[in-house]
Amino acid sequence: MSAYPRPIQQYGALCFRNTPRGPRVLLITTRETRRWMIPKGWPISGLKPRKVAEREAWEEAGVIGKAHKKPFGEFVYDKVMQDGSGARPVVAVFLLEVRRCRKRFPEMEERESAWLAPFEAARRIEEPDLERLLLKFGRMVERAELC
């Protein structure tokens, strides 16, 4: 039997914005392990998945924007739950074009953040599936399919 018996759903936001130096994506650190990650969280009753992604982006990174209606992709990672058990969340990732950034937001004291070129962001990520999504996004914006 696997140490991670059941996949569980989460929703995440691949936050991006255009800058004079080209598109940038937002990475934040996780609270416990301080790994680089995108904003993500658990389903919220009454909210559509893309709205959950928008809320997580605000709470964890202080960014406000509109998430695309359909997921851009998904990634899986291993998580240790508060009770010590293991889980393997499947994160549906929505592209979110950032319109505003706030200096004050709910988790501002708990995380670091960085705006990076997509390929640079991919190098900081430990989860292979998320790294692939960042590289896919980078190739898309290079071909001007987005932004």
Secondary structure, DSSP 8 states (H G I E B T S, - for coil): --SS--EEEEEEEEEEEEETTEEEEEEEE-TTT--EE--EE---TTS-HHHHHHHHHHHHH-EEEEE-SS--EEEE--EE-TTS-EEEEEEEEEEEEEEEE-S--TTTTT--EEEE-HHHHHHH---HHHHHHHHHHHHHHHTTS--
